[in-house]
Amino acid sequence: MSWILKVGDHIHCPLGEATVRMIEPDKIFIRILSGRFENQIMAYPAPKFFLEAKPVTLEPPSTSEVPAFLRQDSKNDKIRQMKCIDALRFGLVPYDYIKELTLGYSDFEKWVLKSLPDSSEGNCQITHNIIGDYGEGKSHAMGVIRYIALREGYLVGNIEVDGSSVTLSDPKTLIYMLMSSLKAKDLPSTMPLLNLYLKAIHSEGYTLSGDISVAPRGMDRVQRMCKVIETIDKNNLIDECDYLIDVILTCSNEMTAGEVKRDLIEQSGCVIDQFTQVNPMIGSTVADRPVDFLETLIGTTDIAQRAGYKGFIITIDEMEVESRQLKREQYKRTIDLFNVLLSYFNGDTEHAGVPLGICFASVFEERDTVPEEVLNKISDLVKVSGGSMKKIRYFEGWDPNDAEQVTLVKRIHQIYKEAYACNGYSDNEILKKLEGALGKAGTGESGGIRSFIKQYVSYLDSIYGPPNVNLG
């Protein structure tokens, strides 16, 4: 007699008793119940049928293939799982599980890998435009771009514009938001830009002058700050001065450059004196700010390369919100910034080429929401840089015959059960229930895939009852 293996089944394997946690076409994931590997999740090649009368014989296990959401339980895992479900519940990006919860991840990954700037191949500056309807996953796609770029050894940063407090018409605020969001492998999350400079300064073969021209015609603010940081570092005063330096590097409004310089002199015991040039990355002259912005991006990319990273990837989200909110003077300044970027990406300036990538995201299908000139400027940036207009596919609703959708639904269910310790229903039971409960989901105030997932998580809440959030 034989039976089809199901999630929750108790089986025998070479490592002892185990339970089945998830089944995929080519492998199964089991949790070992006792012995040296107790509570660990293992991946095995998956035979379709198992003989009930005999112990199951499986090949040696692998732990490297185990999805993040099935790994050994711990308090931190529970927190990550609950953060993921909460993100899905409110239509946000589940960053900790972004690979596992992305429809069409494999194809999108191939596109990203081909689209990253690579100075070794002469493909330096590049701009892409992620387009799609509301709720179809543009922000999610931007998160995937950053995830892959991080994995591939790039420095990444993100800006969400709103046309008011954060806008392309205000380069200083843009730099603050961007530099506060920086991430890279082995880069501390606290004061990431300062730590990037320190990583570059401590790298083998570092020289202050560098190999590129950050500011061919004006003040080289990046090189000046390199000199300040290098001096403070040599005198072992970073701990005393790190906050002050970070204020300047990130264009924070908390202190003026004069206040920072005064406190640096005091904290450093005059190692930094009144003749030291401490200048914010974005100057006070409004007309020069677009060029300051560009040179800050070029300089940061150069520092990233000297720190051992491949380049700098920037994602700029919510462009349709930005464009609707801009006032007349802000709109002019936004166009000025685009014109400076266009000149650089087209090779019309004296600035050196660096591996810099910018990805915009917006609802550009509805042209009445985006002023034509902004749309044209972004399109021009894509064109001159050899980038792509990447359209996010439209989600038409729950389709039980779509293998990717089925896998996504199962994985969300598995994370939900792991997060809240509830085992009432199997994946197959949930799939059957979905057909009636959410068969026509996919439209709503959130739009597309976002609306479907919000409704799906809400449905899981309704059938499992109030979530158990005990982390003890």
N, C-alpha and C positions, 0 to 999 in steps of 0.2 A: 504494500500500500504506500502511496506517496501523497505528498501534499505540497501546495505552493507556500513557500516561505513568506511570512508576514512580519511586519514591524511588531515587536513585543514578544515574538516567539522565544522560548527558552531552548538553547541548543548546546551540544557538546562540541568542543574544538580542542586542538592539541594543547592549548593553554589552560583548559579547564572549562567550567560551566560559564555560559555567557547568555546575554539577551541581545536580540536584533534591534538596532536603533534606527537604521535607515537602509533602504534598498535602492540601488541605481542599476541601470542595465548591465554594467560590467563589473560591479562590485557590491558588497554589502558592508555595513559598518556595525560592529558589535561592541558591547561593553563587557569586559571580563569581570566576573563576579567574585573571584577569590584568587589567592596565590600572589606571586611576585608582581603580577601586572593588574592587580585588583583596581577596579574603577577606570582603567584606561580604555580608550576607544581605539580599536584596531580596524584596518581596512583589509578585506579579503576579496579575491576574485569570486564572483557570485555564480555558482551553479543554479540553474533555474528550479530544479526540484531536489528535495532531500528525502532520503529513506527514513521513515519514522522508526523502523525497528533497529536501526544501527546508529552509532555515534557519527556525527557529521565529520568527514575528513576534509580539511581545508589546507590550502597552501600557506607558507609562512606569511605572517601579517606585516602590514606596513602602517606606520603612524604618520608618515609624511603626507599621505594622501587625504588625511582626515580633515573635513571642512572645519573651519574655525568654530562653528556653532555646536559641533559634536565633541569637542575636546573635553578633557577631564574637568569635572565640576569643581569650581572654587568660588569664593565670594566675588572675586574680580570678574569671573566668567558670568556669574549671575547679573552683576551690575551692567556688563556689556550687553547681555541679552535683553535686559529690561530697557536699557537705553535704545537699543535697536527697535524694539516693539513700540516704544513711545514715539520714536522718530516716525515710524510708519503710521502710527495712529494719528499723528498730526500732519501728515503729508510732507515730512522732512526727509533728508537723505540719510540712510542708515550707514554711516561711514565705516563703522567697525566690521560690517558684513557686506560691503559694497560689491565685492566680486561675486559672492554667492547669490546676491539678490538683484542682479542686473540681467534683464532680458536681452538676449543677443550679445552677451559679453564677449564671446570669442571673436565674432566679426568686428565688433567695435575695437577690441584690443588690437587686432591686425591693422586697422586704420590708424589708431593712435601711434603705434610703433613706427609706421611709415611717415607719420606727420610731425614727429618731434624734430626740432632743429639739431643739426649735427655739423659742427664746424669742420670735422675731419673729412666730410664729404662736400664741403662748400655750400651746405644748406644751412645758412646762419639764421637770418631773421625770417620769421614766418607768422602769418596771421590766419586764423580759422574763424568761421562763423557757424555756431550751432543754432539751428533754427527749428521751430516746431510750435505746435499749438499749446495753449495753456494746459498745464498738468500732464504733459506727455513725457516729461523726464529730462528737460534741458539742464536743470541744476544737478540732477543725478548724473547726467553725462559729463558735466564739468567735474564732478567729484571723481568719476572714473578716470578722466584725463589726469587729474592730479595724482590719483592712486598709482597709475601706471608710470607716470613720470617720476614719482618718488622711488618706485621700485627700480627704475632704470638708472637712477643716480643723478637726477636733476634737483635743483632747488625749485620749490613751487610756492606760489602765493595766490590769494584770492581776494577779489573786491566785489561786493554787492552794492551797486549804485542805487540811489533812490531819488535822484533829481533834486534833493534838498540838502540833507546833511552830508551826504556822500555823492559827489557828482564830478564828472569829467571836466567841469568848468573850474574846479578847485584842486589843482595838482597837489597842494600841500596836504589836504585831507586825504586824497587818494594815496599818497605815499605813506601816511600814518596807518591807514587801514591795511594797505598791502604789506608793509614791513612788519606789522604786528601779527600778520597771519603766516609768516614764512615757516616752511617745514622742509626738512631734508634728512636723509639718513645720518644718524649720529650727530644731529644738531639739537642742542637743548631747546626745549619749548619756551623757557624763560629768556627774554631778551635775545631772540634768535638772530637778529641782524648783528648785534655786537659780537655774539659768539661766532658768527660767520667770519667777521673780520679777524677775530683772534685765531680761528682755525686756519685762515689764509696766512696770517703772520707767522704762525708756528709751523707751517708746511715747509717741506724740504725745498730749497732753492728759492725761497721767497725773497723778493727785492721790492723796495718801496716804489720804485719808478714803474714797475710793471712793463708790459710789452705793448700797450695800446694807448691811444689818445682818447681819454674820456671827454675832455673839454678842449678841443683844438683851438678855440678862439676866446675862451673866457676862463673864469675861475674854476680850477679843478677841485671841487668840493670833496670828492671821494679821496683823492690823494692827500688833501690836507687832513682829513679825519684819520686816514691811515697813519699819518705821522704822529698825530696826537695819541692815538691808541697804542702805537708802537712805543712811544716814550713812556706812557703810563704803565704799560705791560713790563717794560725793562726794569722799571723801578718798583715792581711788585705792588702796584697801587690799584689794580683793577677792582678789587672788592670795595675799596673806598670810593671809587669814581664811576662804577659801572652804570648806576642809575642816571647820572648826569650825562654821560656819553650817549646813552640810549635815547635820552630826550632829544638830543641833536640829530642823531642818525635817523630817527623815526619821524621827525617833524612834529613832535608832541607839542600841544598848546600849554602844557603845565608850567613851563618856564620859558623866558626869553633867552636868546643866545647870550646876552649880556649877563643875565643872572647865572646861567650855567658856567660861563667863563669865570665869574667871581668866585663861585663855589668850587670850581676845579682848582683854582689857585690856592684856595684855603685847604681843600682836602689833600692836595698833592704836595703841600709844603713847598710851594713855588717851583716844583719840577715843571709844571705848566705855568708860565709867567704871562705878564700882560702883553707880551709881544707875540704870543702864540695865536695863530689864526684859527678860531673856532667858529665855523660858519654852518648854519642850517642847510640841509640839502636842497631846500626850495627857498630862493631868495625873496626879498620883499618887493622887488619890481614886478608888477603884474605882467607886463609884456614879455618878460624873460622867463616866466614860470613854465611855459610849455617846454622850452629848451632845457631848463633845470630838471624837469620831470624826465625827459628823455635821457639826459646824461646820468641821472640817478639810476635809471634802469640799466644803462650800459655799464656804469661803474659797478653796480651790484652783481651783474652777470660776470664781469671780470673778476671780482672778488670771489664769487662762487667757483669759478674755474680754478683760481689759484688755491682754493680750499679743497679742490679735488672733485668738484661736481661737473657734470657735462654741460650745464647751461641753466637757464632760468625760464620757467614756464609760469605764465600769469593767466588766470581766468577772470573775466569780467562779466558778471551776471546781471540780469534784470534790465537790459538796455531799453526795453519798451517802457519801463517805469521811469527811467531817467529821462527819456525823450518827451514824455507827456508832461513832466513837471517843470521843465526848464523855462526860466523867464528869458526875456529878450537878451539881456547882457550876458547871462549864463550861456545861452545858446551860442553867442558869438565866441565866447572863450572856449567852449567845447569844440567848435569848428577849428579854432586856432590850434588846439592841442592835436586834433586829427591831422591837420596840415603838416605839423612838425613830424609826427610819426610817419606820415606818408613820404615826406622827403627823405627820411632816414631809411625806411624800408625799401624805397626805390633807389637807394644808393646815391642820392643827390646832395649829401652832406659830407663833411670831412671826417665825421666820426667813424671810428673803426667798427668793423663788423664783429658781432659777438653772437653766440647761440641763444637768441632770445625768441621766445614764442608767446604770442598773445592770442587767447581764445575768447571771443565774445559769444554771448548767448542772448537771444531775444525772440519774441513773437513777431517775426517780420512778414508773416503772411498777410496781416491786416495793415496795409500801408497807411491807413488813416491814423494809426496809433503812433507812428514813427515819422517824424519830419523827413521828407525825401532826401534832404542833403545829408543827414546823419546816416541814413541807409546807404546812400551812394559812397560816403567816405569809408564806411566799413567794407563795402563791396570792393572799393578801390584798393584798400589795404590787403584784402584777400588776394586780389588779382596780381598786384605788383610783387607780392611775396611768394606767389606760387602756392597759396594755401587752398583750403577747401570750404565750400558751403555745405556743411554736413546736416542733413535733414533727419530729425528724429522720427521714426516710423509712428504712424497713427495707431492707437490702441482702440479697437472696435468693440471690446467687451470680452467677458470671460468666455473662453472656448475650450471645453474639456478635451478636444482633440488636438490641441496645440501642446506638444511635448514640453516646450520651454515654459509655458504658462503653468502646466501641471507641476513641473519641477519647482517653480517659484512658489506656488501655493503650498507644496509639501514642505519646503524649507522654512517658510514663514511659520507654518504650523509647528514644525519641530523646534524652532527657536522659542516660540510661544510656550510650548510645553516644558522646555528646559528652563525657561526663565521663571515660570510660575508653578513648576512642579505639579502639573496636571496631566493625567494620562487617560482621560475618559474616552477619547475617540481615536481610532486609527486614521491614517492618512486617507485610505480608501473611503471610510465613512464620511470624512469631511468633504471629499470630492463629490460624493453623492448628494450631500446636503447642499453643496454650493450650487448645483444645477438649478435647484428650486429657489434658493434664497437670493443668489446673486447672478442668476443667469443673464439678466439684462443690465448688470452693473457696468460702469465704465463712463457714464455721463453724470454730470452733477456740477456743483459749484466749483469743485477743484479740477474738473476735467480729466479725461483719459485715464491712464494707468494710475495716477495719484488718487483719483476718486475711487477706483476699484479697490486699491490696497487699503485705503482708509475704511471703506465699507467692510472689507474682509476682516480686518483686525477688530472692528466693532462687532462683527458677527461672532468672532471667536470669543470676545468678551461676553456676549449675550449667552452663548451656550455653555461656557465654563463658569460663569458667575464672576463675582468680584475677584480680581487677580490676587494670588498669594504672594506678597512681596517680602516675606521673611527671609533675611539674609543670614540668619544665625547659624 
